[in-house]
């Protein structure tokens, strides 16, 4: 009988200690994310709260907003999830409705599901981002849809390998697959540089989408309209934060706050 009570007491003490540790860890997690939002120009949120006891740190950011130099992003919520005993391994869950404001048009991105995974290990970063059934609708009256959007990064000896896939992208009544892959690295000024290969199944419709997105100007659109074939491979060059597509200087990349505080 005595050993029974000792066992119960030991379990009770362990539960108290674990609860205290979880409370401390969840508080640090919550404060770290809130502090990052507070010190990052262009980032804001209404509420940051952490739950998930006993084995998880599930942080919900309510009303997140990111304001960049040429566009703003907002959603009702996003979640940053991880197991309490696995630091550096995160799952990000995004609201299925997100808003992008360029100042000229407002775009609403809806999806069945939008998730990302991020893993940091010894200074390296791996990430993957999946959006199921994305649909982008603009206040200018156009809509683009796809079956799936995939984006991933992984360490490479020359920097970071990035890959983007848009499967069954539909715009203007035409469907096309889009694939982008290459290696980028951060320059001395903190801007990305590198060379990527862009493969597009239907170039005219994809270029029309770039124009609708205001990613290219009318003059750039005319220069990029020279390929007459539908299926196109083209080099994308990033130099000190500027983008060159098929030898045409597109301009600087939009500047947005980093998405993770770690």
Residue pairs with C-beta under 8 A, 6 or more apart in sequence:
18 54
19 53
19 54
22 53
22 54
22 84
25 57
25 84
26 50
26 51
26 52
26 53
26 57
26 84
27 50
29 50
29 57
29 59
30 48
30 49
30 50
30 59
32 261
32 262
33 48
33 59
33 61
33 80
33 261
34 45
34 48
35 261
36 43
36 261
37 43
37 44
37 45
37 48
37 61
37 64
37 261
40 257
40 258
40 261
41 257
42 66
42 67
42 68
42 256
42 257
43 64
43 65
43 66
43 67
43 257
44 63
44 64
44 65
44 67
45 61
45 62
45 63
45 64
45 65
46 62
46 63
47 60
47 61
47 62
47 63
48 59
48 60
48 61
48 62
49 59
49 60
49 62
50 57
50 58
50 59
50 60
51 58
51 60
52 58
52 81
52 84
54 84
55 83
55 84
55 85
56 81
56 82
56 83
56 84
57 81
57 82
57 83
57 84
58 79
58 80
58 81
59 79
59 80
59 81
60 77
60 78
60 79
61 77
61 78
61 79
61 80
62 76
62 77
63 74
63 76
63 77
64 74
64 75
64 77
64 78
65 72
65 73
65 74
66 72
66 73
66 74
66 256
66 257
66 259
67 257
68 254
68 255
68 256
68 257
69 254
69 255
70 102
70 103
70 254
70 255
71 100
71 101
71 102
71 103
71 254
71 256
72 100
72 101
73 98
73 99
73 100
73 101
73 256
74 98
74 99
74 101
75 94
75 95
75 97
75 98
75 99
76 95
76 97
77 95
78 92
78 93
78 94
78 95
79 91
79 92
79 93
80 90
80 91
80 92
80 260
81 90
81 91
81 92
81 93
82 89
82 90
82 91
83 89
88 119
88 120
88 121
88 262
89 117
89 118
89 119
90 117
90 118
90 119
90 260
90 262
91 115
91 116
91 117
92 115
92 116
92 117
92 118
92 259
92 260
93 114
93 115
94 114
94 115
94 116
95 114
96 110
96 111
96 112
96 113
96 114
97 108
97 109
97 110
98 108
98 109
98 110
98 114
99 106
99 107
99 108
99 109
100 106
100 107
100 108
100 109
101 107
102 214
104 140
104 214
105 138
105 139
105 140
105 214
106 138
106 139
107 136
107 137
107 138
107 139
108 136
108 137
108 138
109 131
109 134
109 135
109 136
110 134
110 135
110 137
111 131
111 132
111 133
111 134
111 135
112 132
112 133
113 130
113 131
113 132
113 133
114 129
114 130
114 131
114 132
114 134
115 129
115 130
116 127
116 128
116 129
116 130
117 127
117 128
118 125
118 126
118 127
118 260
118 262
119 125
119 126
119 127
120 262
124 155
125 153
125 155
125 160
126 152
126 153
126 154
126 155
127 151
127 152
127 153
128 150
128 151
128 152
128 153
129 149
129 150
129 151
129 152
130 148
130 149
130 150
131 148
131 149
132 148
133 145
133 146
133 147
133 148
134 145
134 146
134 148
134 149
135 143
135 144
135 145
136 143
136 144
136 145
137 143
138 212
140 212
142 171
142 172
142 212
143 171
144 169
144 170
144 171
144 209
144 212
145 169
145 170
145 171
146 166
146 167
146 168
146 169
146 170
147 167
147 168
148 165
148 166
148 167
148 168
149 164
149 165
149 166
149 167
150 163
150 164
150 165
150 167
151 162
151 163
151 164
151 165
152 162
152 163
153 160
153 161
153 162
153 163
154 160
154 161
155 161
156 183
158 183
158 185
159 183
159 184
159 185
159 186
159 194
160 183
160 184
160 185
161 181
161 182
161 183
162 180
162 181
162 182
162 183
162 184
162 196
163 179
163 180
163 181
164 178
164 179
164 180
164 181
165 177
165 178
165 179
165 180
166 177
166 178
166 179
167 177
168 175
168 177
169 175
169 176
169 177
169 178
169 206
169 209
170 176
171 205
171 206
171 208
171 209
171 212
172 205
172 208
172 209
174 202
174 204
174 205
175 201
175 202
176 200
176 201
176 202
176 205
176 206
177 199
177 200
177 201
178 198
178 199
178 200
178 201
178 206
179 198
179 199
179 200
180 196
180 197
180 198
180 199
180 236
181 196
181 197
182 194
182 195
182 196
182 197
182 236
183 194
183 195
183 196
184 192
184 193
184 194
184 196
184 238
185 192
185 193
185 194
186 192
186 193
187 193
187 240
187 241
189 240
189 241
191 240
191 241
191 253
192 238
192 241
192 253
193 238
193 239
193 240
193 241
194 237
194 238
195 235
195 236
195 237
195 238
196 235
196 236
196 237
196 238
197 233
197 234
197 235
197 236
198 232
198 233
198 234
198 235
198 236
198 245
199 231
199 232
199 233
200 206
200 231
200 232
200 233
200 234
201 230
201 231
202 230
202 231
203 227
203 229
203 230
203 231
203 232
204 225
204 230
207 216
207 221
207 224
207 225
210 216
210 221
210 224
211 218
211 221
215 250
216 224
216 245
216 250
220 248
220 250
223 248
224 245
224 246
224 248
227 234
227 246
234 245
234 246
235 246
235 247
236 243
236 244
236 245
237 243
237 244
238 244
238 253
241 252
241 253
242 249
242 250
242 251
242 252
242 253
243 249
243 250
243 251
243 252
243 253
244 250
